[in-house]
Amino acid sequence: MKLPRYIEIAKELEEKILNNTYKKNERLPAERILAEEYNVTRVTIRNAIEHLVLKGFLEKKVGSGNYVKKNTLNLNISEQLSFSEKSHFLKQTPRTDVIEFKEISGNAKLMEIFNCDSNEVFFFIKRVRYLDNTPVNLENTYLPKSLFPNLTKDIMKGSKYDFVEKTLSIKESYNKITPILPNEE
């Protein structure tokens, strides 16, 4: 089944954003110019732009035009990609600072999640993730010490996914993303 023309155009514009033809904070050409370029009506272009606004790639500035959003990252949520892999799509340099690394005793919630007993000891790791020196993610990680006895703070400055994959054979993985309003931290 053929996609509507505005979706095809939106996909082409999205690719131009991802490959940096249109850069962050850059204004897109006027609707009239895009309509001529794609040989469609301005309504079709408006629909394509609206589609990209809803996906988070563009923002409309009244009286000014349509702009590529700063730090857009719109990947399929079902894809299990590492922070480094995602940064590659954004063409930005990743960096990680480990601000807390300690052993803790398991609590009821951790024991339930990891299906372990109350004697389990966990590593608690708090990291700040950066893209081009801009902090974009504060991450709390809990890992059972019994599964990762050789885990160190230096290892956590790198890719957690790479470390876990080298340590265990991963059959499947799950992500739980919970949007929250940020606190002072």
Contacts in CASP RR format, 6 or more apart in sequence:
PFRMAT RR
TARGET T0000
AUTHOR 0000-0000-0000
METHOD contacts of the structure
MODEL  1
MKLPRYIEIAKELEEKILNNTYKKNERLPAERILAEEYNVTRVTIRNAIE
HLVLKGFLEKKVGSGNYVKKNTLNLNISEQLSFSEKSHFLKQTPRTDVIE
FKEISGNAKLMEIFNCDSNEVFFFIKRVRYLDNTPVNLENTYLPKSLFPN
LTKDIMKGSKYDFVEKTLSIKESYNKITPILPNEE
3 11 0 8 1.000
4 47 0 8 1.000
5 40 0 8 1.000
5 44 0 8 1.000
6 40 0 8 1.000
6 44 0 8 1.000
6 45 0 8 1.000
6 47 0 8 1.000
6 48 0 8 1.000
6 51 0 8 1.000
7 48 0 8 1.000
7 51 0 8 1.000
9 34 0 8 1.000
9 38 0 8 1.000
9 40 0 8 1.000
9 44 0 8 1.000
9 45 0 8 1.000
9 48 0 8 1.000
10 48 0 8 1.000
10 49 0 8 1.000
10 51 0 8 1.000
10 52 0 8 1.000
10 55 0 8 1.000
12 38 0 8 1.000
13 22 0 8 1.000
13 28 0 8 1.000
13 48 0 8 1.000
13 49 0 8 1.000
13 52 0 8 1.000
13 57 0 8 1.000
14 52 0 8 1.000
14 55 0 8 1.000
14 57 0 8 1.000
14 74 0 8 1.000
16 22 0 8 1.000
17 52 0 8 1.000
17 57 0 8 1.000
17 58 0 8 1.000
17 68 0 8 1.000
17 72 0 8 1.000
18 89 0 8 1.000
20 91 0 8 1.000
22 28 0 8 1.000
22 68 0 8 1.000
23 68 0 8 1.000
24 68 0 8 1.000
24 69 0 8 1.000
24 70 0 8 1.000
24 71 0 8 1.000
24 72 0 8 1.000
25 67 0 8 1.000
25 68 0 8 1.000
25 70 0 8 1.000
26 67 0 8 1.000
26 68 0 8 1.000
27 64 0 8 1.000
27 65 0 8 1.000
27 66 0 8 1.000
27 67 0 8 1.000
28 34 0 8 1.000
28 49 0 8 1.000
28 58 0 8 1.000
28 65 0 8 1.000
28 66 0 8 1.000
28 67 0 8 1.000
28 68 0 8 1.000
29 37 0 8 1.000
30 65 0 8 1.000
31 42 0 8 1.000
31 45 0 8 1.000
31 46 0 8 1.000
31 49 0 8 1.000
32 42 0 8 1.000
34 45 0 8 1.000
35 41 0 8 1.000
35 42 0 8 1.000
35 44 0 8 1.000
35 45 0 8 1.000
38 44 0 8 1.000
38 45 0 8 1.000
49 58 0 8 1.000
49 60 0 8 1.000
49 66 0 8 1.000
52 58 0 8 1.000
53 59 0 8 1.000
53 60 0 8 1.000
53 66 0 8 1.000
55 74 0 8 1.000
56 69 0 8 1.000
56 72 0 8 1.000
56 74 0 8 1.000
57 68 0 8 1.000
57 69 0 8 1.000
57 72 0 8 1.000
57 74 0 8 1.000
58 66 0 8 1.000
58 67 0 8 1.000
58 68 0 8 1.000
58 69 0 8 1.000
59 66 0 8 1.000
59 67 0 8 1.000
59 69 0 8 1.000
60 66 0 8 1.000
60 67 0 8 1.000
61 67 0 8 1.000
71 90 0 8 1.000
71 92 0 8 1.000
71 131 0 8 1.000
71 134 0 8 1.000
71 136 0 8 1.000
72 90 0 8 1.000
73 86 0 8 1.000
73 89 0 8 1.000
73 90 0 8 1.000
75 81 0 8 1.000
75 86 0 8 1.000
75 89 0 8 1.000
77 175 0 8 1.000
77 177 0 8 1.000
80 173 0 8 1.000
80 175 0 8 1.000
82 159 0 8 1.000
82 160 0 8 1.000
82 161 0 8 1.000
82 162 0 8 1.000
83 94 0 8 1.000
83 96 0 8 1.000
83 129 0 8 1.000
83 137 0 8 1.000
83 159 0 8 1.000
84 94 0 8 1.000
84 159 0 8 1.000
87 93 0 8 1.000
87 94 0 8 1.000
87 131 0 8 1.000
90 131 0 8 1.000
92 131 0 8 1.000
92 132 0 8 1.000
93 131 0 8 1.000
93 132 0 8 1.000
93 133 0 8 1.000
94 129 0 8 1.000
94 130 0 8 1.000
94 131 0 8 1.000
95 129 0 8 1.000
95 130 0 8 1.000
95 133 0 8 1.000
96 127 0 8 1.000
96 128 0 8 1.000
96 129 0 8 1.000
96 130 0 8 1.000
96 156 0 8 1.000
96 157 0 8 1.000
96 158 0 8 1.000
97 127 0 8 1.000
97 128 0 8 1.000
97 130 0 8 1.000
97 157 0 8 1.000
98 125 0 8 1.000
98 126 0 8 1.000
98 127 0 8 1.000
98 153 0 8 1.000
98 156 0 8 1.000
98 157 0 8 1.000
99 126 0 8 1.000
99 127 0 8 1.000
99 128 0 8 1.000
100 124 0 8 1.000
100 125 0 8 1.000
100 126 0 8 1.000
101 123 0 8 1.000
101 124 0 8 1.000
101 125 0 8 1.000
101 126 0 8 1.000
101 153 0 8 1.000
101 156 0 8 1.000
102 123 0 8 1.000
102 124 0 8 1.000
103 121 0 8 1.000
103 122 0 8 1.000
103 123 0 8 1.000
103 124 0 8 1.000
103 145 0 8 1.000
104 121 0 8 1.000
104 122 0 8 1.000
104 123 0 8 1.000
104 124 0 8 1.000
104 142 0 8 1.000
105 120 0 8 1.000
105 121 0 8 1.000
105 122 0 8 1.000
106 116 0 8 1.000
106 118 0 8 1.000
106 120 0 8 1.000
106 121 0 8 1.000
106 122 0 8 1.000
110 116 0 8 1.000
110 120 0 8 1.000
110 122 0 8 1.000
110 142 0 8 1.000
111 117 0 8 1.000
111 118 0 8 1.000
111 120 0 8 1.000
113 142 0 8 1.000
114 120 0 8 1.000
114 142 0 8 1.000
114 144 0 8 1.000
116 144 0 8 1.000
116 146 0 8 1.000
120 144 0 8 1.000
120 145 0 8 1.000
120 146 0 8 1.000
121 144 0 8 1.000
121 145 0 8 1.000
121 146 0 8 1.000
122 142 0 8 1.000
122 143 0 8 1.000
122 144 0 8 1.000
122 145 0 8 1.000
123 141 0 8 1.000
123 142 0 8 1.000
123 143 0 8 1.000
123 144 0 8 1.000
123 145 0 8 1.000
123 148 0 8 1.000
123 151 0 8 1.000
124 140 0 8 1.000
124 141 0 8 1.000
124 142 0 8 1.000
125 139 0 8 1.000
125 140 0 8 1.000
125 141 0 8 1.000
125 142 0 8 1.000
125 143 0 8 1.000
125 153 0 8 1.000
125 156 0 8 1.000
126 138 0 8 1.000
126 139 0 8 1.000
126 140 0 8 1.000
126 141 0 8 1.000
127 138 0 8 1.000
127 139 0 8 1.000
127 141 0 8 1.000
127 156 0 8 1.000
128 135 0 8 1.000
128 137 0 8 1.000
128 138 0 8 1.000
128 139 0 8 1.000
129 135 0 8 1.000
129 136 0 8 1.000
129 137 0 8 1.000
129 138 0 8 1.000
129 139 0 8 1.000
130 136 0 8 1.000
138 185 0 8 1.000
141 156 0 8 1.000
141 160 0 8 1.000
143 151 0 8 1.000
145 151 0 8 1.000
147 167 0 8 1.000
147 168 0 8 1.000
148 163 0 8 1.000
148 164 0 8 1.000
148 167 0 8 1.000
150 167 0 8 1.000
151 163 0 8 1.000
155 163 0 8 1.000
156 163 0 8 1.000
164 170 0 8 1.000
END
